[in-house]
Amino acid sequence: MTKIAFVLLLALAPLSAANAQNMPLDQFLARATALEKKGPLALMSSDLGRLKKEMQNSGKAIGMERKAALKAGKTPAFCPPEKQAGFSPKDILGHFRAIPAAQRARMTTRDGFRSLLANRYPCR
């Protein structure tokens, strides 16, 4: 019985990571700003890992959304080229900060990242 529970847990782990609650965008920005103020000491902060994981989870989730939209014959939120360069933290935070505060207050990190990708790679 224990082996079955363990196998089920492993099988469901990727699904739960993708469906996990994601961080409010204002909270993400507040943590990122605090890390920026720490300078090189930010590398030793546990928040750095949390924010990095948050962005990875957001990227995976919106990638799955894009694939689902394509499979359903719908236009996805963004259409990246085959070969794309990554985004620097400066690019990401700059985009997040450019979102009006009232709108940002209602968004999650996933929403903000989707917005960045939609602006950079619109579907035509």
C-alpha positions in Angstrom: 0.0 0.0 0.0 2.8 2.4 0.8 4.4 1.8 -2.6 1.2 2.6 -4.4 0.7 5.9 -2.4 4.3 6.9 -3.2 3.8 6.2 -6.9 0.6 8.2 -6.9 2.4 11.1 -5.2 5.1 11.1 -7.8 2.6 10.9 -10.6 0.6 13.8 -9.3 3.6 16.1 -8.3 4.0 17.7 -11.7 0.3 18.4 -11.9 0.1 19.9 -8.4 3.2 22.1 -9.2 1.5 23.5 -12.3 -1.8 24.1 -10.5 -0.3 25.4 -7.3 -1.4 28.8 -6.2 0.9 31.4 -7.6 2.2 34.5 -5.9 0.4 37.8 -6.2 2.5 40.1 -8.5 2.8 42.9 -5.9 4.2 40.4 -3.4 6.7 39.1 -6.0 7.8 42.7 -6.8 8.2 43.6 -3.1 10.4 40.6 -2.5 12.4 41.2 -5.7 12.9 44.9 -4.7 14.1 43.8 -1.3 16.6 41.4 -2.9 17.9 44.2 -5.2 18.6 46.4 -2.2 20.7 43.6 -0.7 23.1 43.7 -3.7 25.5 40.7 -3.8 24.1 39.5 -0.4 20.9 38.6 -2.2 22.6 35.5 -3.5 22.5 34.1 0.0 18.8 34.8 0.5 16.3 32.0 0.5 13.9 34.4 -1.2 16.1 34.3 -4.4 15.3 30.6 -4.7 11.6 31.2 -4.0 11.3 33.9 -6.7 13.2 31.8 -9.2 11.0 28.8 -8.6 7.9 31.1 -8.9 9.1 32.2 -12.3 9.8 28.6 -13.4 6.4 27.4 -12.3 4.8 30.4 -14.0 6.7 29.6 -17.2 5.6 26.0 -17.2 2.0 26.8 -16.5 1.7 29.4 -19.3 3.5 27.1 -21.6 0.9 24.4 -20.9 -1.8 27.0 -21.4 -0.3 27.9 -24.8 -0.2 24.2 -25.9 -3.8 23.6 -24.7 -5.0 26.7 -26.7 -3.2 25.5 -29.8 -4.6 22.0 -29.4 -8.1 23.4 -29.0 -7.6 25.4 -32.2 -7.6 28.8 -30.3 -5.2 31.6 -30.6 -2.7 31.5 -27.7 -1.8 34.5 -25.6 1.6 34.7 -27.2 3.5 33.2 -30.2 7.2 33.0 -29.5 9.7 32.3 -32.4 11.3 28.9 -32.6 14.5 30.2 -31.2 14.1 32.9 -28.6 16.4 34.5 -26.2 15.7 34.4 -22.5 14.6 37.3 -20.4 17.0 39.0 -17.9 15.7 39.8 -14.5 15.9 43.5 -15.5 13.5 42.8 -18.4 11.1 40.9 -16.3 11.1 43.3 -13.3 10.9 46.3 -15.7 7.8 44.9 -17.4 6.2 44.1 -14.0 6.9 47.6 -12.7 5.4 49.2 -15.9 2.1 47.5 -15.2 -0.2 50.1 -13.6 -0.5 49.6 -9.8 -4.2 49.1 -9.9 -4.0 46.4 -12.5 -0.9 44.8 -10.9 -2.8 44.5 -7.6 -5.2 42.1 -9.3 -2.5 40.0 -11.0 -0.4 37.0 -10.1 3.2 36.4 -11.2 1.9 34.1 -13.9 -0.4 36.9 -15.2 2.6 39.3 -15.3 4.8 36.8 -17.1 2.0 36.0 -19.6 1.7 39.8 -20.2 5.4 40.1 -20.9 5.3 37.2 -23.4 2.2 38.6 -25.1 3.9 42.0 -25.5 7.2 40.6 -26.7 5.7 37.9 -28.9 2.2 38.8 -30.1 0.3 36.4 -32.3 -0.4 38.0 -35.7 
